[in-house]
Amino acid sequence: MDAGNLAELHALMDAAARGEAHAQVTLGLAFELGHGVERDLLQAGHLYRLAAQAGVVRAQFALGHLYEFGCDSEPRPALARPWYERAAEQGHDGARRRLEALTGS
């Protein structure tokens, strides 16, 4: 990783640690995908949860996805549902589709 990317990563980590929800979801995605950091789905889930609780729709959907597909452990669709519902209430079409899939509609 070059110095510029490393500085960006540290700035993002600092912003997330200060509670900036959009930084938390962006850093969560980096941990989920292993972009610039070692892949860590537990850390991704933690960061998504913080941002999701703050109302960030992308984080709500991402957290639902982790739960539904078991990216952090075994699949837990019952835990995915409330996060998808929150995201769908804010107009997230992907969350609506996942809710339909979970209910078999």
C-alpha positions, 0 to 999 in steps of 0.5 A: 500500500502506498503512503497516500492510500495509507494516509487515507485509510488512517483518516478513515479509521480516525473518522470512524472512531470519532463516530462518523457513520459514513466513515464507519460504513465505508471502512466496514466495506473495506473490511468486508472486501479486504480492500487496503486491510485484511479481510475481517467480517466481524469488524465489518459487521461491527462497523456496519452495526454502528452506522446502521444504528445511526440510520445509514441505509447502506449500512442497514442493508449491508448488515442485513446481507451479512446476517442473511448470507452468513458472512460473519458466521452461519446464515441468520435470516431472522436477524437480517429481516429487521435491518432490511426492513429499516433500509426498505422503509428508507426506500432501499430497493435491494432491501425490499427485494431481499425481504421478498426473497426471505418471505418467499413472495 
